[in-house]
Amino acid sequence: MERDHLTSSPIQKIFNLIKTGSNDLTRPLLGEEYISKLYYAIDDPTPTVYFPQDQKLYELIMNKVKNANLNNVTRTACYLDFFKKHPEIHWSFLAHMVSRNAGYYMTDIRNNLLSYVLDRNDQIALFSFLELCNAAIFHDAYPQLLLYEQWKRTGHSSLHVLKKFNVSIFMMNIWDEFLTTGNEQVLTIGLIMNEQHMIQKRILTDLKKPIGLDEWLFLLQDRLEFTSILFPYGKQSPYSLAGLSVSHFEQVKRRILLGKKLYSILFHPAVFPTAYSFAINHSHSGSRADYWPHIYSKKNKKNRLYSPTLRSVWSNIPPLTLSSADWFTDQPIEVMAPLLTKMVPGRFSMTKKWKALTALLVKLKRD
């Protein structure tokens, strides 16, 4: 990819905008000179040579990915299992907790409220979209995690094999940087950036029309706040809820910013220990009863909100073949801006808001 000569001034300008344009706290993560160095290092024209052991490793990992990429429940479990073994890979736990929420969205489609608002075709279309995004991120990210695990086990880096998985060249250099410096936050934000740009390029742009999601469906999920990312935490049930509401899902920059904020929330010392305890003690089923059984039920009961398990309402669907295009091709240096800072949201408690919302829904159901 061709890159015009740029000084550090564009990055500095963006950094200043970040500091002045957000109500949340921003803290420096990488300097502008380092960002520029990282950006230009990614542009590597050297051809990749694969040896027989590379092909064998590729096939081994691909089989593991296919076997695990069956549905939201299997993917979510894999992220947690990986984090248990490799707690330095923060993104894996963040992916686990966000993937739990993706499962909640999938089963919400069949709850007492949305099942009456959406007809059968719309339900399938919305589920297919959520499933496609969830599966595409796993298909892209899980090989990266397994190659890292291979490096830890053998001491030999095989990151060049990522090209065979159609992982962006952006991540190859981010991983190389992590293996050198061990900077967990840079790797996490890099993965957040990569996965959001990937689904923007391969799904939201390329497959928007085939999915057939009408604009009002986005409004239903986005503007009416049925979509909030929730992290249960606390010592016992009923758990407190940390998180943020999702808005403007169609904008990749907003999703990356949200991801950075969620990362700061999940690994906040007041949240992480008990959120992790919740995760390892409550297997993900897709039902919101996993975290609030006093409000939600996996069976349709009069005094509870119906929140079924994923496997009881949705069957596995075969994956779609997506474009292998690299989102990083011809990106300007400004695309690196999220790596400049880490975000610390000022407020992230969702407990009162969710209590009020669910209390209203329970009352409506009883009436």
C-alpha positions as CSV (number, residue, x, y, z in Angstrom):
1,M,0.0,0.0,0.0
2,E,1.3,3.4,-0.8
3,R,1.8,5.9,2.0
4,D,2.4,9.6,1.6
5,H,5.0,11.2,3.7
6,L,3.3,12.5,6.8
7,T,4.6,14.4,9.8
8,S,3.3,13.7,13.3
9,S,0.9,16.7,13.2
10,P,-2.2,14.8,12.0
11,I,-1.9,12.4,14.9
12,Q,-1.3,15.3,17.3
13,K,-4.4,17.0,16.0
14,I,-6.5,13.9,16.5
15,F,-5.1,13.5,20.0
16,N,-6.1,17.0,20.9
17,L,-9.6,16.4,19.5
18,I,-9.9,13.3,21.6
19,K,-9.0,15.1,24.8
20,T,-11.3,18.0,24.1
21,G,-14.3,16.2,22.5
22,S,-15.1,13.6,25.2
23,N,-16.7,13.8,28.6
24,D,-14.8,10.7,29.6
25,L,-11.3,10.7,30.9
26,T,-8.5,9.9,28.4
27,R,-5.0,8.8,29.4
28,P,-2.0,8.6,27.1
29,L,-1.2,5.1,25.8
30,L,1.3,5.5,23.0
31,G,3.1,8.6,21.8
32,E,2.6,10.0,18.4
33,E,6.1,9.1,17.2
34,Y,5.6,5.5,18.2
35,I,2.2,5.5,16.4
36,S,3.9,6.7,13.2
37,K,6.6,4.1,13.5
38,L,4.1,1.4,14.0
39,Y,2.0,2.6,11.1
40,Y,4.8,2.6,8.6
41,A,6.2,-0.7,9.8
42,I,3.0,-2.4,8.8
43,D,3.7,-1.6,5.2
44,D,5.9,-4.7,4.5
45,P,6.2,-5.8,0.8
46,T,8.2,-8.9,1.7
47,P,6.5,-12.0,0.2
48,T,5.6,-14.7,2.7
49,V,7.1,-18.2,2.3
50,Y,5.2,-21.1,3.8
51,F,6.9,-24.4,4.7
52,P,5.2,-27.8,5.2
53,Q,5.0,-27.3,8.9
54,D,3.2,-24.0,8.3
55,Q,0.5,-25.8,6.3
56,K,0.2,-28.4,8.9
57,L,-0.2,-25.8,11.6
58,Y,-2.8,-23.9,9.5
59,E,-4.9,-27.0,9.0
60,L,-4.7,-27.9,12.7
61,I,-5.9,-24.5,13.8
62,M,-8.5,-24.2,11.1
63,N,-10.1,-27.5,12.3
64,K,-10.1,-26.2,15.9
65,V,-11.8,-22.9,14.7
66,K,-14.5,-24.8,12.7
67,N,-15.3,-27.2,15.5
68,A,-15.6,-24.3,18.0
69,N,-17.5,-21.9,15.7
70,L,-20.8,-23.6,15.9
71,N,-22.9,-21.0,17.7
72,N,-22.7,-18.2,20.2
73,V,-22.6,-20.6,23.2
74,T,-19.5,-22.5,21.9
75,R,-17.7,-19.3,20.9
76,T,-18.3,-17.6,24.2
77,A,-17.0,-20.7,26.1
78,C,-13.8,-20.8,24.0
79,Y,-13.0,-17.1,24.8
80,L,-13.2,-17.8,28.6
81,D,-11.3,-21.1,28.4
82,F,-8.5,-19.3,26.6
83,F,-8.4,-16.4,29.1
84,K,-8.2,-18.9,32.0
85,K,-5.0,-20.2,30.5
86,H,-3.6,-16.9,29.2
87,P,-4.9,-14.1,31.5
88,E,-2.4,-11.6,29.9
89,I,-4.7,-11.6,26.8
90,H,-7.3,-9.2,28.2
91,W,-9.2,-9.1,24.9
92,S,-10.2,-12.8,25.3
93,F,-12.2,-12.0,28.5
94,L,-13.6,-8.8,27.0
95,A,-14.7,-10.9,24.0
96,H,-16.3,-13.5,26.3
97,M,-18.4,-10.9,28.2
98,V,-19.4,-9.0,25.0
99,S,-20.2,-12.3,23.3
100,R,-22.5,-13.2,26.3
101,N,-24.4,-10.0,25.5
102,A,-24.6,-11.0,21.8
103,G,-26.3,-14.2,23.0
104,Y,-28.8,-12.2,25.0
105,Y,-29.7,-10.1,22.0
106,M,-30.2,-13.4,20.0
107,T,-32.7,-14.8,22.6
108,D,-34.3,-11.4,23.2
109,I,-35.7,-11.7,19.6
110,R,-37.8,-14.6,20.9
111,N,-38.9,-13.0,24.2
112,N,-42.4,-11.8,25.1
113,L,-41.8,-8.3,23.7
114,L,-39.9,-8.6,20.5
115,S,-41.6,-11.8,19.4
116,Y,-44.8,-9.7,19.0
117,V,-43.1,-6.7,17.4
118,L,-41.1,-8.6,14.8
119,D,-42.6,-11.1,12.3
120,R,-41.0,-14.5,11.7
121,N,-38.9,-13.3,8.7
122,D,-37.7,-10.2,10.6
123,Q,-36.7,-12.4,13.6
124,I,-34.7,-14.7,11.3
125,A,-33.0,-11.7,9.5
126,L,-32.0,-10.1,12.8
127,F,-30.7,-13.3,14.3
128,S,-28.8,-14.1,11.1
129,F,-27.1,-10.7,11.3
130,L,-26.1,-11.0,14.9
131,E,-24.9,-14.6,14.3
132,L,-22.9,-13.5,11.3
133,C,-21.1,-10.8,13.2
134,N,-20.4,-13.0,16.2
135,A,-19.1,-15.9,14.0
136,A,-17.0,-13.6,11.8
137,I,-15.2,-12.1,14.7
138,F,-14.5,-15.5,16.2
139,H,-13.3,-16.8,12.8
140,D,-10.9,-13.9,12.5
141,A,-9.7,-13.7,16.2
142,Y,-9.5,-17.3,17.4
143,P,-6.7,-18.3,15.0
144,Q,-4.7,-15.3,16.4
145,L,-5.2,-16.5,19.9
146,L,-4.2,-20.1,19.0
147,L,-1.1,-18.9,17.2
148,Y,-0.1,-17.0,20.3
149,E,-0.7,-20.1,22.4
150,Q,1.6,-22.0,20.0
151,W,4.3,-19.3,20.5
152,K,4.1,-19.7,24.2
153,R,4.3,-23.4,24.0
154,T,7.2,-23.6,21.5
155,G,9.0,-20.3,21.8
156,H,8.7,-20.0,18.0
157,S,6.6,-17.3,16.3
158,S,4.4,-18.4,13.4
159,L,2.5,-15.1,13.0
160,H,3.2,-15.1,9.3
161,V,0.6,-17.9,9.1
162,L,-2.1,-15.3,9.9
163,K,-2.1,-14.4,6.2
164,K,-3.5,-17.8,5.4
165,F,-6.4,-17.0,7.7
166,N,-7.0,-13.6,5.9
167,V,-6.2,-11.7,9.1
168,S,-5.3,-8.1,8.4
169,I,-1.7,-7.2,8.1
170,F,-2.5,-4.6,10.8
171,M,-2.8,-7.4,13.4
172,M,0.4,-9.1,12.4
173,N,2.4,-6.1,13.5
174,I,0.3,-5.5,16.6
175,W,1.0,-9.1,17.7
176,D,4.7,-8.7,16.8
177,E,4.7,-5.5,19.0
178,F,3.1,-7.4,21.8
179,L,5.5,-10.3,21.7
180,T,8.3,-7.7,22.0
181,T,6.9,-5.4,24.6
182,G,4.1,-7.3,26.4
183,N,1.9,-4.2,26.3
184,E,-1.5,-5.8,27.1
185,Q,-3.5,-2.6,26.5
186,V,-2.1,-2.0,23.0
187,L,-2.9,-5.5,22.0
188,T,-6.4,-5.3,23.4
189,I,-7.2,-2.0,21.6
190,G,-5.6,-3.3,18.5
191,L,-7.9,-6.3,18.5
192,I,-10.9,-4.1,19.2
193,M,-9.9,-1.9,16.2
194,N,-9.3,-4.9,13.9
195,E,-12.5,-6.8,14.6
196,Q,-14.7,-3.7,14.2
197,H,-13.0,-2.6,11.0
198,M,-13.2,-6.2,9.7
199,I,-17.0,-6.5,10.2
200,Q,-17.4,-3.0,8.8
201,K,-15.6,-4.0,5.6
202,R,-16.8,-7.6,5.2
203,I,-20.4,-7.4,6.6
204,L,-21.9,-3.9,7.1
205,T,-20.6,-2.7,3.8
206,D,-20.4,-5.7,1.6
207,L,-23.4,-7.7,2.8
208,K,-25.8,-5.0,3.9
209,K,-28.4,-5.6,1.1
210,P,-28.3,-9.4,1.2
211,I,-28.9,-9.4,4.9
212,G,-32.1,-7.4,4.3
213,L,-32.2,-5.5,7.6
214,D,-34.6,-2.6,7.3
215,E,-33.7,0.8,8.8
216,W,-36.5,0.6,11.4
217,L,-35.0,-2.7,12.7
218,F,-31.7,-0.8,13.4
219,L,-33.8,1.9,15.1
220,L,-35.6,-0.7,17.3
221,Q,-32.3,-2.2,18.5
222,D,-30.2,1.0,18.5
223,R,-32.3,4.0,19.5
224,L,-34.7,2.3,21.9
225,E,-31.9,1.0,24.0
226,F,-32.8,-2.7,23.9
227,T,-29.0,-3.1,23.3
228,S,-26.8,-2.4,26.3
229,I,-23.6,-4.2,27.1
230,L,-23.9,-5.5,30.6
231,F,-21.2,-6.9,32.9
232,P,-22.6,-8.6,36.0
233,Y,-20.4,-8.1,39.0
234,G,-20.6,-8.3,42.8
235,K,-20.3,-11.0,45.4
236,Q,-23.7,-12.6,45.0
237,S,-27.0,-12.5,43.2
238,P,-28.7,-10.2,42.5
239,Y,-25.6,-9.0,40.8
240,S,-24.9,-5.3,40.1
241,L,-24.5,-4.4,36.4
242,A,-21.7,-2.4,34.8
243,G,-21.7,-1.4,31.2
244,L,-22.9,1.1,28.6
245,S,-25.7,1.6,26.1
246,V,-25.0,1.0,22.5
247,S,-25.8,3.8,20.0
248,H,-25.0,4.5,16.3
249,F,-23.9,0.9,15.7
250,E,-23.4,1.6,12.0
251,Q,-20.4,3.9,12.7
252,V,-17.1,2.0,13.1
253,K,-15.4,4.8,15.1
254,R,-18.2,4.8,17.6
255,R,-18.0,1.0,18.1
256,I,-14.2,1.2,18.6
257,L,-14.7,3.9,21.2
258,L,-17.4,1.9,22.9
259,G,-15.0,-1.1,22.9
260,K,-12.3,0.9,24.6
261,K,-14.6,2.1,27.2
262,L,-16.0,-1.3,27.9
263,Y,-12.4,-2.6,28.3
264,S,-11.7,0.0,30.9
265,I,-14.9,-0.9,32.7
266,L,-14.5,-4.6,32.7
267,F,-10.9,-4.4,34.0
268,H,-11.7,-1.8,36.6
269,P,-10.5,-3.1,40.0
270,A,-14.1,-2.6,41.3
271,V,-15.5,-4.8,38.5
272,F,-13.0,-7.4,37.3
273,P,-12.6,-9.8,40.2
274,T,-16.3,-10.5,40.7
275,A,-17.1,-10.2,37.0
276,Y,-14.6,-13.0,36.4
277,S,-16.0,-15.0,39.3
278,F,-19.4,-14.7,37.8
279,A,-18.2,-15.8,34.4
280,I,-16.5,-19.0,35.7
281,N,-19.3,-19.9,38.0
282,H,-22.2,-19.3,35.5
283,S,-22.0,-21.0,32.2
284,H,-23.3,-18.9,29.4
285,S,-26.7,-20.2,28.0
286,G,-27.9,-17.1,26.2
287,S,-30.6,-16.4,28.8
288,R,-30.6,-13.3,30.9
289,A,-31.6,-15.6,33.7
290,D,-27.9,-16.4,34.0
291,Y,-27.4,-13.1,35.8
292,W,-30.8,-12.1,37.1
293,P,-32.9,-15.2,37.8
294,H,-35.2,-13.1,40.1
295,I,-36.3,-11.1,37.0
296,Y,-35.8,-13.5,34.1
297,S,-36.8,-17.1,33.5
298,K,-35.7,-19.6,31.0
299,K,-39.3,-20.8,30.9
300,N,-42.3,-18.6,30.1
301,K,-43.7,-17.8,33.6
302,K,-46.2,-15.2,34.6
303,N,-44.1,-13.4,37.2
304,R,-40.9,-13.4,35.2
305,L,-39.6,-12.0,32.0
306,Y,-39.2,-14.8,29.4
307,S,-35.5,-15.2,28.4
308,P,-35.0,-18.5,26.7
309,T,-31.7,-20.3,26.3
310,L,-30.1,-20.0,22.9
311,R,-30.2,-23.6,22.0
312,S,-34.0,-23.8,22.8
313,V,-34.9,-21.2,20.2
314,W,-32.2,-21.2,17.6
315,S,-30.6,-23.9,15.6
316,N,-27.0,-23.8,14.3
317,I,-26.8,-22.2,10.8
318,P,-24.0,-22.8,8.3
319,P,-21.5,-19.9,8.1
320,L,-21.5,-17.6,5.1
321,T,-18.4,-17.1,3.0
322,L,-17.2,-13.5,3.5
323,S,-14.8,-11.4,1.6
324,S,-11.1,-11.8,2.4
325,A,-10.3,-8.1,1.7
326,D,-7.9,-6.5,4.2
327,W,-9.6,-3.5,5.8
328,F,-6.2,-1.8,6.4
329,T,-5.4,-1.4,2.7
330,D,-4.9,2.3,1.8
331,Q,-6.0,3.5,5.3
332,P,-4.6,6.9,6.3
333,I,-2.5,7.3,9.4
334,E,-5.5,8.7,11.3
335,V,-6.9,5.2,11.5
336,M,-4.3,4.6,14.2
337,A,-5.7,7.2,16.5
338,P,-7.5,4.8,18.9
339,L,-4.1,3.5,20.0
340,L,-3.1,7.0,21.3
341,T,-5.3,6.8,24.4
342,K,-7.1,4.5,26.8
343,M,-10.6,5.6,27.9
344,V,-12.0,5.7,31.4
345,P,-15.7,6.3,31.5
346,G,-16.9,8.5,34.3
347,R,-20.0,6.5,35.0
348,F,-20.7,3.0,34.1
349,S,-23.3,1.6,36.5
350,M,-26.3,0.2,34.7
351,T,-28.0,-1.4,37.8
352,K,-30.6,1.3,38.5
353,K,-31.4,1.8,34.9
354,W,-31.9,-1.9,34.2
355,K,-34.0,-2.4,37.4
356,A,-36.3,0.4,36.3
357,L,-36.6,-1.0,32.8
358,T,-37.2,-4.6,33.8
359,A,-39.7,-3.5,36.6
360,L,-41.7,-1.7,33.9
361,L,-41.6,-4.7,31.6
362,V,-42.7,-7.1,34.4
363,K,-45.6,-4.8,35.2
364,L,-46.7,-4.6,31.6
365,K,-46.6,-8.4,31.4
366,R,-48.7,-8.8,34.5
367,D,-51.3,-6.2,33.3
